[in-house]
Amino acid sequence: MQTSEDYRERVGTLIRDARLHSGLTQNQLADKLATSQSAVNRIEKGQQNLTLDMLARIGTALDSGIVEIGTSSPSHLRVHGPTTLSGSIDVKTSKNAGVALLCASLLNRGTTVLRRVARIEEVNRLLEVLTSIGVRTRWLGEHGDLEIVVPEHLDLASIDADAARRTRSIIMFLGPLMHRAEHFQLPYAGGCDLGSRTVEPHMTALRPFGLDVVATDGHYQATATPNTGPTRPIVLTERGDTVTENALLAAARVEGETVIRNASPNYMVQDLCFFLEKLGVRIEGIGTTTLRVHGVADIRTDVDYAPSEDPIEAMSLIAAAIVTKSSITVRRVPIEFMEIELAVLEGMGFTYDRSEEYLAANGTTRLVDITTHPSELTAPIDKIHPMPFPGLNIDNLPFFAVIAATAQGQTQLHDWVYENRAIYLTELNKLGARVQLMDPHRVLIEGPTRWSGAELVCPPALRPAVVILLAMLAAKGTSVLRNVYVINRGYEDLAQRLNALGARIETFRDI
């Protein structure tokens, strides 16, 4: 039977974890609660009784549904504009690399430590899935370091299906799990609503390794044939990031050489390759479309790895500065994966300063600091469209919608990858923009825009949702963006970090 002391300890632990997630010290939380640091220390140790009023105040201070009373309601943002930003901000580590490395940790029977992992909802869902099948995970300190220990035997029958369905990244469990079990099932992948993205390219990549997948009611039923490797080069039918990562995860534990052609050389794939090399896998051709993977049958390595910074977050912050006509310094920008975007922006009239290059913590990725200057933009002559790396990043295309809305003239965006994403950009019209949907893949944007505040519901796709938030920074008056879970899937504390640059964004929940 649990005593009141047991419950106080559990609540104290939840509060401590929520405080660390929010990046607050005990003193800072004490100031928010109008109490003392010693009182917060006693609360976190389970040594103090808590009233319902105090629990509610803690929940508000930490914006944490964990310590709220009853069922947590959706989180919303209230934005007061227009805003002028100033100061400096560091780009956080890559969300897409982080989730790939979490999946890759299943290959390793040693201890994996990942440094400065983004504490986002996508990561939280994957950690819930990993924990449900027996993997031990724990956060180390206050800087986002994560320790992962995979047991000899995974309890795949106990997989957390609800958490798995809330992330597309679960599809990348196929590659490592085929080395751990001959039969297993995964829930259908979820995440952003971007249209009917087929998983057939994954199957094409994994069949040569002896994996057969049948779609049944709500699950992928997987059967793996042990000791099977490709007899000829694998040619990916889609140069997709997660497809390439799945092929790499499968090849990592197959002895001999696996050749992967039409591979994505994008930033998260490169980070995965660097990590696999630390596990003892030899990979030739990193950063190109042909990878030669020399796998090892058994991996038992204590590994410590720091994924590089996120070029999509870097683009988000630069777009925030452009839309608000602000001068800020965005530090730790992975320049190799931003050069095309910056070249397009320069052609539109964007001015900025760029530091000398330096290396990321992974020892390979090149970083720079970028200082933006308020710029009068004009529409580009040609349409803006994404391409596989080294082209303009597919995930960065939506930011050009809000940027084009500030520019003089007409800009056409061609989002040829997703059949549903372009339509969400028309939500900018509710804030004063003139965005015309030409077909499911193309929009025509007329600028410049006189932004005005409005209340919107977050679209179910991550990047368009952030684009709307950025427009709200420039909008006159008060705007409300409702149900921002999709933003929290891909960004850590975005509203608070923008506030540190001078934005006025409040997080609130309905009573």
C-alpha positions in Angstrom: 0.0 0.0 0.0 1.3 3.4 -0.9 1.6 6.0 1.8 1.2 9.8 1.5 5.0 10.0 1.6 5.2 7.8 -1.5 2.8 10.0 -3.4 4.6 13.2 -2.3 7.9 11.7 -3.6 6.3 10.8 -6.9 4.7 14.2 -7.3 8.1 15.8 -6.3 9.9 13.8 -9.0 7.4 14.9 -11.6 7.8 18.5 -10.6 11.6 18.3 -10.7 11.5 16.6 -14.2 9.1 19.3 -15.5 11.3 22.0 -14.1 14.4 20.6 -15.7 12.5 20.2 -19.0 11.6 23.9 -18.8 15.3 24.8 -18.2 14.6 26.5 -14.9 16.7 26.4 -11.7 15.1 25.9 -8.3 15.6 29.6 -7.6 13.9 30.6 -10.9 10.9 28.4 -10.1 10.7 29.8 -6.6 10.6 33.3 -8.0 7.6 32.3 -10.3 5.8 30.8 -7.3 6.7 33.7 -4.9 8.3 31.2 -2.5 11.8 30.2 -1.5 14.4 28.0 -3.1 14.4 25.8 0.0 10.6 25.3 -0.3 11.0 24.2 -3.9 13.8 21.8 -2.8 11.5 20.3 -0.2 8.7 19.9 -2.7 10.9 18.1 -5.2 12.2 15.8 -2.4 8.6 14.9 -1.4 9.0 16.5 2.0 6.2 19.1 1.8 2.4 18.8 1.6 0.9 20.5 -1.5 -2.4 22.2 -1.8 -4.4 22.0 -5.0 -3.8 25.7 -5.5 0.0 25.2 -5.3 -0.2 22.3 -7.7 -2.1 24.5 -10.2 0.4 27.4 -9.8 3.3 25.0 -10.4 1.5 23.6 -13.5 1.1 27.2 -14.8 4.7 28.2 -14.0 6.1 25.1 -15.8 3.5 24.9 -18.5 3.4 21.2 -17.7 0.3 19.0 -18.0 2.2 16.5 -15.9 1.5 18.5 -12.7 -1.9 19.9 -13.6 -5.1 18.6 -11.9 -7.2 16.3 -14.0 -6.8 15.8 -17.7 -4.4 18.1 -19.4 -6.1 20.4 -22.0 -4.5 21.5 -25.2 -1.8 24.2 -25.1 -2.3 27.5 -27.0 -0.3 30.6 -27.8 -1.3 34.2 -27.5 1.0 36.5 -29.5 1.1 40.3 -29.1 2.5 42.1 -32.1 4.0 43.6 -34.0 7.4 42.5 -32.7 11.0 43.6 -33.3 13.5 41.0 -32.3 17.0 41.6 -31.0 19.9 39.6 -29.4 21.5 36.2 -30.1 20.1 32.7 -30.1 21.8 29.2 -30.5 20.3 26.7 -33.0 19.4 23.5 -31.1 20.5 20.0 -32.3 18.6 18.4 -35.1 15.2 16.9 -34.4 15.4 14.5 -37.3 18.9 13.4 -36.5 17.9 12.9 -32.8 15.0 10.6 -33.7 17.2 8.6 -36.1 19.8 8.1 -33.5 17.2 6.9 -30.9 16.1 4.3 -33.4 19.8 3.4 -34.1 20.4 2.9 -30.4 18.5 -0.4 -30.8 21.4 -1.8 -32.7 23.8 -1.4 -29.8 23.9 -3.7 -26.7 26.4 -1.3 -25.0 25.5 2.0 -23.4 24.6 4.9 -25.8 24.9 8.5 -24.6 23.5 11.2 -27.0 24.4 14.8 -26.2 22.0 17.8 -26.2 19.0 15.9 -27.6 16.1 18.1 -28.4 13.4 17.6 -25.7 10.5 17.7 -28.1 7.3 15.7 -28.2 8.5 13.5 -31.1 11.5 12.4 -28.9 9.1 11.9 -25.9 6.9 9.6 -28.0 9.9 7.5 -29.1 11.2 7.3 -25.5 7.8 6.0 -24.4 7.9 3.3 -27.1 11.5 2.4 -26.2 10.6 2.1 -22.5 7.6 0.0 -23.3 9.7 -2.7 -24.9 12.3 -2.8 -22.1 14.9 -0.2 -23.1 16.3 1.9 -20.1 16.5 5.6 -20.8 17.3 8.5 -18.6 18.1 12.1 -18.9 21.5 13.2 -17.6 21.7 16.6 -16.0 20.0 19.7 -17.4 21.5 20.0 -20.9 19.5 17.3 -22.7 22.0 14.5 -22.5 20.3 11.1 -22.8 21.5 7.6 -21.8 20.1 4.6 -23.5 20.7 0.9 -22.5 19.1 -1.8 -24.6 18.5 -5.2 -22.9 19.5 -8.5 -24.4 15.8 -9.4 -25.0 13.2 -6.8 -26.1 9.5 -7.2 -25.0 8.1 -6.3 -28.4 4.7 -7.6 -27.5 4.3 -4.8 -25.0 5.0 -1.9 -27.4 3.1 1.3 -26.6 0.9 1.5 -29.6 -0.6 4.9 -28.7 2.8 6.5 -28.5 4.0 4.8 -31.7 1.0 6.0 -33.7 1.8 9.6 -32.9 5.1 9.6 -34.7 6.2 8.8 -38.2 9.7 7.9 -36.9 8.4 4.5 -35.7 8.9 3.3 -39.3 12.6 3.4 -38.6 12.3 0.6 -36.1 12.0 -1.8 -39.0 15.7 -1.7 -39.8 17.1 -2.4 -36.3 14.4 -4.7 -35.1 14.8 -7.1 -38.0 18.1 -8.0 -36.3 16.4 -8.6 -32.9 13.3 -10.7 -33.8 12.1 -13.0 -36.6 8.5 -11.9 -36.1 7.2 -8.6 -34.8 4.6 -6.0 -35.4 4.6 -2.2 -35.5 1.6 0.1 -35.3 1.0 2.2 -38.4 3.1 5.4 -38.4 1.5 8.7 -37.7 2.8 12.2 -37.1 2.1 15.1 -39.5 -0.9 15.0 -41.8 1.0 15.4 -45.1 -1.0 13.1 -47.4 -0.7 9.4 -48.3 3.0 9.0 -48.1 3.6 5.4 -49.1 5.9 3.1 -47.1 6.6 1.0 -50.2 10.1 2.7 -50.7 11.0 1.3 -47.2 9.9 -2.1 -48.3 12.0 -1.9 -51.4 15.0 -1.0 -49.3 14.5 -3.7 -46.7 13.4 -6.8 -48.7 17.0 -7.5 -49.9 17.8 -8.0 -46.2 15.2 -10.7 -45.8 12.4 -8.5 -44.3 8.8 -9.1 -45.4 6.1 -6.8 -44.2 2.4 -7.3 -44.5 -0.1 -4.5 -43.6 -3.0 -5.8 -41.4 -5.6 -4.0 -39.3 -3.6 -1.1 -37.8 -0.2 -2.8 -37.9 2.7 -3.8 -40.0 3.4 -7.5 -39.5 7.1 -8.1 -40.1 8.9 -11.4 -40.7 12.7 -11.4 -40.9 14.8 -14.1 -42.4 18.1 -14.3 -40.4 21.5 -14.1 -42.0 20.2 -12.6 -45.2 22.0 -9.8 -47.0 21.6 -8.1 -50.4 23.3 -9.9 -53.3 23.6 -6.7 -55.4 23.5 -2.9 -54.8 20.2 -1.7 -53.3 18.7 1.0 -55.5 16.3 3.2 -53.5 13.2 4.1 -55.6 12.9 7.3 -53.6 15.8 9.4 -52.3 14.1 9.8 -49.0 15.8 10.6 -45.7 14.0 7.9 -43.6 14.2 5.4 -46.4 18.0 5.8 -46.5 18.2 5.7 -42.7 16.2 2.4 -42.6 18.5 0.9 -45.2 21.6 2.0 -43.2 20.1 0.6 -40.0 19.5 -2.8 -41.7 23.0 -2.8 -43.3 24.8 -1.9 -40.1 24.6 -5.4 -38.7 25.1 -7.3 -42.0 28.7 -8.5 -42.4 30.3 -7.7 -45.7 29.6 -4.7 -48.0 26.2 -3.3 -48.7 26.0 -0.7 -51.5 23.1 1.7 -51.3 22.4 3.8 -54.5 20.2 6.9 -54.8 20.8 7.5 -51.1 19.9 10.7 -49.4 23.0 12.7 -48.4 20.9 15.0 -46.1 22.0 16.3 -42.7 20.2 13.6 -40.6 21.5 10.8 -42.7 25.1 12.1 -42.3 24.7 12.3 -38.5 23.4 8.7 -38.5 26.5 7.6 -40.6 28.8 9.4 -38.2 27.1 7.6 -35.2 27.2 4.2 -36.9 30.9 4.7 -37.5 31.4 5.2 -33.8 29.7 1.8 -33.3 32.3 0.2 -35.6 30.4 0.2 -38.9 32.6 1.5 -41.8 30.8 3.7 -44.3 32.2 5.1 -47.5 30.6 7.9 -49.5 29.0 9.9 -46.6 27.5 13.1 -48.1 27.0 11.4 -51.5 24.2 9.4 -53.1 26.2 6.2 -53.1 27.0 4.6 -49.7 29.1 1.6 -49.1 28.4 0.1 -45.7 30.7 -2.5 -44.1 28.5 -3.9 -41.3 29.4 -5.9 -38.2 27.3 -8.8 -36.9 27.3 -7.8 -33.2 27.6 -4.3 -31.7 28.4 -3.9 -28.0 30.0 -0.5 -27.7 29.8 2.2 -25.1 29.3 5.2 -27.4 29.1 9.0 -26.7 27.8 11.1 -29.6 26.6 14.7 -30.2 24.2 15.2 -33.1 24.7 18.4 -35.1 22.5 21.5 -35.2 19.2 21.7 -37.0 19.1 23.6 -40.4 15.3 23.7 -40.3 15.3 25.5 -36.9 18.0 27.8 -38.3 15.8 28.6 -41.2 12.9 29.2 -38.8 14.9 31.8 -36.8 16.2 33.5 -39.9 12.6 33.7 -41.2 11.5 35.2 -37.9 14.0 37.9 -38.3 13.1 38.7 -41.9 9.4 38.8 -41.3 9.8 41.1 -38.3 12.5 43.2 -40.0 14.9 42.5 -37.1 18.6 42.2 -36.6 19.5 39.1 -34.6 22.5 36.7 -34.5 21.6 33.1 -35.1 24.5 31.1 -33.8 25.6 27.5 -34.7 24.0 27.4 -38.2 24.9 24.3 -40.2 26.0 26.2 -43.3 26.4 23.2 -45.6 22.7 22.6 -45.4 21.6 26.3 -45.7 23.6 27.6 -48.6 20.9 27.3 -51.2 18.3 28.9 -49.0 20.6 31.8 -48.3 21.5 32.2 -52.0 17.7 32.4 -52.8 17.2 35.0 -50.0 20.2 37.0 -51.2 18.6 37.1 -54.7 15.5 38.5 -53.0 17.5 41.3 -51.3 18.2 39.8 -47.9 21.4 41.1 -46.3 23.3 39.5 -43.5 26.8 38.9 -42.0 28.4 35.5 -41.7 31.2 34.4 -39.4 34.1 32.2 -40.2 33.3 28.4 -40.1 33.9 26.2 -37.1 33.1 22.6 -36.3 30.1 21.2 -34.5 30.5 18.9 -31.5 30.4 15.8 -33.9 33.7 17.0 -35.2 32.6 17.1 -38.8 29.6 19.4 -39.6 30.5 23.0 -40.4 28.8 25.8 -38.5 28.6 29.6 -38.8 27.0 32.5 -37.0 24.6 34.6 -39.1 23.6 38.2 -38.2 20.5 39.3 -40.0 19.8 42.9 -41.2 16.4 44.4 -41.8 15.9 44.1 -45.6 13.4 45.2 -48.3 12.7 42.1 -50.3 11.5 41.6 -53.9 9.9 38.5 -55.3 12.3 36.1 -57.1 12.0 35.8 -60.9 11.7 32.0 -60.8 9.5 29.8 -58.7 10.9 28.4 -55.4 10.9 24.7 -55.2 12.7 22.1 -53.1 15.1 19.4 -54.2 17.0 16.6 -52.5 20.2 17.7 -50.8 22.2 19.7 -51.9 19.1 21.5 -53.1 16.7 23.7 -51.1 15.5 21.6 -48.2 11.9 20.2 -48.5 11.2 21.2 -44.9 12.4 24.7 -45.4 10.1 25.5 -48.3 7.1 26.6 -46.2 9.2 29.4 -44.6 9.4 31.0 -48.0 5.7 31.5 -47.9 5.8 33.9 -45.0 9.0 35.5 -46.4 7.4 35.9 -49.8 4.4 37.6 -48.2 6.7 40.3 -47.0 8.4 40.8 -50.4 7.3 43.1 -53.2 5.7 41.2 -56.1 4.4 37.7 -56.9 6.2 34.5 -55.7 5.2 31.0 -56.7 6.1 28.1 -54.4 6.0 24.5 -55.8 5.7 21.9 -53.0 5.9 18.9 -55.3 6.6 16.4 -52.5 3.4 16.6 -50.4 -0.1 16.7 -51.8 -1.7 18.3 -48.7 0.9 20.7 -47.3 0.5 23.7 -49.6 -3.1 24.2 -48.7 -2.2 24.9 -45.1 -0.2 27.9 -46.3 -3.5 29.6 -47.3 -4.2 30.0 -43.5 -1.8 33.0 -43.8 -4.7 34.8 -45.5 -6.5 35.0 -42.1 -3.6 37.2 -41.0 -3.8 39.5 -44.0 -1.7 37.7 -46.6 -2.7 37.0 -50.2 -1.9 33.4 -50.8 -3.7 31.7 -53.8 -3.8 27.9 -54.0 -3.2 27.1 -57.7 -3.4 23.3 -57.2 -2.6 20.8 -54.4 1.1 21.5 -54.9 1.4 25.2 -55.9 0.6 28.5 -54.3 1.0 32.1 -55.6 1.8 34.7 -53.0 1.4 38.4 -53.5 3.3 40.8 -51.3 4.0 42.9 -49.4 1.5 42.2 -46.6 0.0 44.3 -43.9 -0.3 41.7 -41.2 -3.2 41.8 -38.7 -3.9 39.7 -35.7 -6.4 36.8 -35.8 -7.3 33.6 -34.0 -6.4 30.3 -35.8 -6.2 26.6 -35.1 -2.8 25.1 -35.7 -2.7 23.2 -38.9 -1.8 19.5 -38.5 1.6 19.9 -40.2 4.7 21.1 -38.4 6.3 23.6 -40.7 3.1 25.4 -41.8 2.2 25.7 -38.2 5.4 27.5 -37.3 5.0 29.7 -40.4 1.7 30.9 -39.0 3.4 31.6 -35.6 6.1 33.7 -37.4 3.5 35.7 -39.2 1.8 36.4 -35.9 5.0 38.0 -34.6 4.7 40.6 -37.4 0.9 41.1 -37.1 -0.7 44.1 -35.5 -2.7 43.4 -32.4 -3.2 40.1 -30.5 -3.3 36.7 -32.3 -4.1 33.3 -30.8 -2.8 30.0 -32.2 -4.7 27.1 -30.7 -3.6 23.5 -30.0 0.2 23.8 -30.7 1.1 20.2 -30.0 2.3 19.8 -33.5 4.8 22.6 -33.0 6.0 21.0 -29.8 6.6 17.8 -31.7 9.5 19.5 -33.6 10.7 22.5 -31.6 11.9 22.7 -28.0 10.5 25.7 -26.1 10.1 27.8 -29.3 7.8 30.4 -27.8 10.0 30.9 -24.7 13.1 31.2 -26.9 11.5 33.8 -29.2 10.4 35.7 -26.0 14.1 35.9 -25.1 14.6 37.8 -28.3 11.9 40.2 -27.5 8.7 38.5 -28.7 5.6 38.6 -26.5 4.1 35.2 -26.6 2.0 33.7 -23.7 1.3 30.0 -23.3 -2.2 29.2 -21.9 -4.7 26.4 -21.6 -8.5 26.5 -21.5 -9.9 26.0 -18.0 
